[in-house]
Amino acid sequence: MSVDAAELNEKLHRKDIRDRWFLSAPALILIGVASVGPLLIVLLYSFLAPGNYGDVKWAFSTDGWFNVFFSRDIFDDTVSLADAHFTIFWRSIRLALATTVLCLIFGFPTAYFIATRAPQNRSIWLFLITIPFWTNMLIRAFAIQEVIRSEGLINTILIKLGIIQAPIQMLFTDFAILLGMTYVHLPLMVLPLYASLEKLDFRLIEAAYDLYASRFNVLMKVIVPLVKPGIIAGSILVFIPALSSYVIPRVLGGGKNLMIGNLIELQFGQGRNWPLGAALSVTLVVIVLFAMLYYVRNAGKNGGSAHG
């Protein structure tokens, strides 16, 4: 009887596995077609030769990857580092990190404020946070442009108050890009932080104050370790789209403050060098993956040592 029961359990287990795969098949096919498939196409294009008028030639070539890191002089054919590409990559990483930090600085107090309101009022505050998502990102970028341009709201107020005599050049600078990305991505930081803070046991904070802990110590040794999952999730949700941002740098940065997304679009458009654009796209994916792994691993180690 025990042997028959074991065989029956094994059959049921196999049937359960088959049923799970069958139910997961539509989602797996969708992920493969809509996500993995295009990425494989881009990877394939990066190893092909550029066409004369865009597109690609179906001939194996590593020129796309070579041009990501090096440039060849058109007169004497000498090879040097692609300084322009490295500058754009560094600007993109620097602005994405700065955007993440600013979103955390402004998003943490906002999420804490919402989490400490009466339960019946929290939904109203969350509703207000999500209102910007109702508007297209391009429209929000133009709204920021109207605020910081030379004849915009800020310069007009400062001139009328007599604080400045001439308009401050804020538009088409890294500051404008940073301001725009912080404004656009701030809700992506607030919502995960609120989800973590809402579950926080505030009696632990009261206990820390009873033990004469300062506000800074309560924040760094009690609150931050407990809401670290929200900080990690929010940082990832902000950093990844900020690093690959295209609309904000195009509108607020002008043509001289390019980021990786603008460089990729330039190669597929005016540059007509699809293999180079594909190689830059794959490089961006690799940078994002390494950044995520590094951040999550270090956050996990710090979290474990803090709780230990």
C-alpha positions in Angstrom: 0.0 0.0 0.0 2.9 2.4 0.8 4.4 1.8 -2.6 1.1 2.5 -4.4 0.6 5.6 -2.3 4.2 6.9 -3.2 3.5 6.3 -6.9 0.2 8.1 -6.6 1.9 11.1 -4.9 4.6 11.1 -7.6 2.0 11.2 -10.3 0.0 13.9 -8.6 3.3 15.9 -8.1 4.2 15.6 -11.8 0.6 16.6 -12.9 0.8 19.6 -10.6 4.1 20.7 -12.2 2.6 20.2 -15.7 -0.4 22.2 -14.8 1.7 25.0 -13.4 3.8 25.2 -16.6 0.6 25.1 -18.7 -0.9 28.0 -16.8 2.4 29.9 -16.9 2.9 29.4 -20.6 1.0 32.5 -21.9 2.9 34.8 -19.5 6.2 33.1 -20.5 5.5 33.4 -24.2 4.5 37.1 -23.7 7.7 37.8 -21.8 9.8 36.0 -24.5 8.2 37.8 -27.4 7.9 41.3 -25.9 11.0 41.4 -23.8 13.7 38.8 -24.5 13.0 38.8 -28.3 13.7 42.5 -29.0 16.8 42.3 -26.7 18.1 39.4 -28.8 17.5 41.3 -32.0 19.3 44.3 -30.7 22.2 42.1 -29.6 22.3 40.5 -33.1 22.3 44.0 -34.7 25.3 45.0 -32.7 27.4 42.4 -34.4 26.4 43.4 -38.0 27.8 46.0 -40.4 26.0 49.3 -40.8 24.0 49.9 -44.0 24.6 52.8 -46.4 21.3 54.5 -45.5 20.5 53.1 -42.1 19.5 49.5 -41.4 22.2 46.8 -41.3 24.1 44.6 -43.7 23.9 40.9 -42.9 27.6 40.5 -42.5 29.4 39.9 -39.2 31.3 42.9 -37.9 32.5 44.1 -34.5 32.8 47.7 -35.6 29.7 48.6 -33.6 31.3 47.5 -30.3 34.7 49.0 -31.4 33.1 52.4 -31.9 31.5 52.3 -28.4 34.9 52.6 -26.8 37.2 53.9 -29.5 37.1 56.3 -32.4 39.0 56.3 -35.6 40.3 59.5 -37.2 38.9 60.1 -40.6 42.2 61.6 -42.0 45.1 59.5 -40.7 43.1 56.5 -39.4 44.6 56.7 -35.9 42.6 55.1 -33.0 41.8 56.9 -29.8 39.3 56.6 -26.9 35.8 57.7 -27.7 35.9 60.6 -25.2 32.5 61.9 -26.2 30.9 58.5 -25.5 32.6 58.2 -22.1 31.5 61.8 -21.2 27.9 61.0 -22.1 28.0 57.8 -20.1 29.5 59.5 -17.1 27.0 62.4 -17.3 24.1 59.8 -17.4 25.4 57.8 -14.5 26.1 61.0 -12.4 22.7 62.5 -13.1 20.9 59.3 -12.5 22.7 58.8 -9.1 22.0 62.5 -8.2 18.3 62.1 -9.1 18.1 59.0 -7.0 19.6 60.8 -4.0 17.4 63.9 -4.4 14.3 61.7 -4.8 15.3 59.9 -1.5 15.9 63.2 0.3 12.5 64.7 -0.7 10.6 61.4 -0.9 11.4 60.1 2.6 9.9 63.0 4.5 6.9 63.0 2.2 6.3 59.2 2.7 6.8 59.6 6.4 4.3 62.4 6.5 1.7 60.4 4.7 2.3 57.3 6.8 1.8 59.3 10.0 -1.5 60.8 9.0 -4.9 59.3 10.1 -5.7 56.1 8.1 -8.8 57.7 6.6 -6.7 60.6 5.2 -3.8 58.7 3.7 -5.6 57.8 0.5 -6.1 61.5 -0.2 -2.4 62.2 0.1 -1.5 59.2 -2.0 -4.0 60.4 -4.6 -2.3 63.7 -4.8 1.1 62.0 -5.2 -0.1 60.0 -8.2 -1.7 63.0 -10.0 1.4 63.8 -12.1 1.2 60.3 -13.6 -2.0 61.4 -15.3 0.0 63.8 -17.5 2.3 62.8 -20.3 6.0 63.1 -19.4 6.5 65.4 -22.4 4.0 67.9 -21.1 5.6 67.8 -17.6 9.0 68.5 -19.2 7.6 71.5 -21.0 6.0 72.7 -17.8 9.4 72.7 -16.1 10.8 74.5 -19.1 8.3 77.3 -18.6 9.3 77.6 -15.0 13.1 77.8 -15.5 13.6 79.5 -18.8 15.1 83.0 -19.1 11.6 84.6 -19.2 10.1 81.9 -17.0 8.5 82.1 -13.6 11.6 81.9 -11.4 13.6 84.5 -13.3 10.6 86.9 -13.6 10.0 86.8 -9.8 13.7 87.2 -8.9 14.0 90.2 -11.3 10.9 91.9 -10.0 12.1 91.4 -6.4 15.4 93.0 -7.4 17.5 90.0 -6.3 19.0 89.7 -9.8 19.5 92.1 -12.7 19.7 89.6 -15.6 18.1 86.2 -16.0 19.9 83.2 -14.7 20.7 80.6 -17.3 19.1 77.4 -16.0 17.6 75.9 -19.1 19.8 73.6 -21.3 22.1 72.7 -18.4 22.7 69.6 -16.3 20.8 71.4 -13.5 17.7 71.6 -15.7 17.9 67.9 -16.5 18.4 67.0 -12.8 15.5 69.2 -11.8 13.2 67.6 -14.4 14.1 64.0 -13.7 13.7 64.6 -9.9 10.3 66.1 -10.5 9.2 63.3 -12.8 10.6 60.3 -10.8 9.8 61.5 -7.3 6.5 59.6 -7.0 8.4 56.4 -7.9 10.4 56.9 -4.7 7.5 58.0 -2.5 5.2 55.0 -3.1 7.7 52.2 -2.1 8.8 54.2 0.9 5.2 54.7 2.0 4.6 51.0 1.6 7.4 50.2 4.0 6.7 53.1 6.5 3.0 52.1 6.7 4.1 48.7 8.2 6.5 50.3 10.6 5.7 49.7 14.3 5.9 53.2 15.7 6.1 51.8 19.2 9.8 51.1 18.4 10.4 54.8 17.8 8.7 55.7 21.1 10.9 53.1 22.9 14.0 54.6 21.3 13.0 58.1 22.6 12.3 56.6 26.0 15.9 55.3 26.0 17.1 58.9 25.4 18.1 58.3 21.7 18.5 61.5 19.6 16.3 62.1 16.6 19.3 61.3 14.3 20.0 58.0 16.1 16.3 57.1 15.9 16.3 57.8 12.2 19.5 56.0 11.3 19.4 53.1 13.8 15.6 52.4 14.0 13.7 53.8 11.0 16.1 53.4 8.1 17.0 49.7 8.8 13.4 48.8 9.1 12.3 50.6 5.8 15.4 49.5 3.9 13.4 47.3 1.5 11.4 50.4 0.5 14.6 52.4 0.0 16.1 49.8 -2.2 12.9 49.4 -4.3 12.5 53.1 -4.7 16.1 53.6 -5.6 15.9 51.0 -8.3 12.6 52.3 -9.7 14.2 55.8 -9.9 17.8 55.0 -11.0 16.9 52.7 -14.0 14.5 55.1 -15.9 16.7 58.1 -14.9 19.8 56.5 -16.4 18.0 55.7 -19.7 16.0 59.0 -19.8 15.4 60.4 -23.2 12.5 63.0 -23.1 13.8 65.1 -20.2 17.4 65.6 -21.6 16.0 66.3 -25.0 13.6 69.0 -23.9 15.5 70.5 -20.9 19.1 69.7 -21.9 19.0 70.9 -25.5 21.4 69.4 -28.0 24.6 69.9 -26.0 23.7 67.9 -22.8 23.1 64.4 -24.2 22.5 61.3 -22.1 22.7 57.7 -23.2 19.2 57.6 -24.4 19.8 60.6 -26.7 23.0 59.1 -28.0 21.3 55.8 -28.9 18.5 57.7 -30.7 21.1 59.8 -32.5 22.7 56.6 -33.9 19.4 55.1 -35.1 18.3 58.4 -36.5 20.7 61.0 -37.9 23.8 58.9 -37.5 22.3 55.9 -39.4 24.6 53.6 -37.6 22.3 50.9 -36.2 25.0 48.5 -35.0 26.6 51.3 -32.9 23.2 52.2 -31.5 22.5 48.5 -30.8 25.9 48.1 -29.1 25.2 51.3 -27.0 21.8 49.8 -26.0 23.3 46.5 -24.9 26.0 48.5 -22.9 23.3 50.4 -21.2 21.5 47.1 -20.2 24.7 45.7 -18.8 25.4 48.9 -16.8 21.9 48.7 -15.3 22.3 45.0 -14.4 25.6 45.5 -12.7 24.3 48.6 -10.9 21.3 46.7 -9.6 23.4 43.7 -8.5 25.9 45.9 -6.7 23.3 48.0 -5.0 21.1 45.1 -3.9 24.1 43.0 -2.6 25.6 45.9 -0.6 22.2 46.9 0.8 21.6 43.3 1.8 25.0 43.1 3.6 24.5 46.4 5.3 21.0 45.4 6.4 22.2 42.1 7.8 25.0 43.8 9.7 22.6 46.4 11.1 20.2 43.9 12.3 23.0 41.7 13.7 
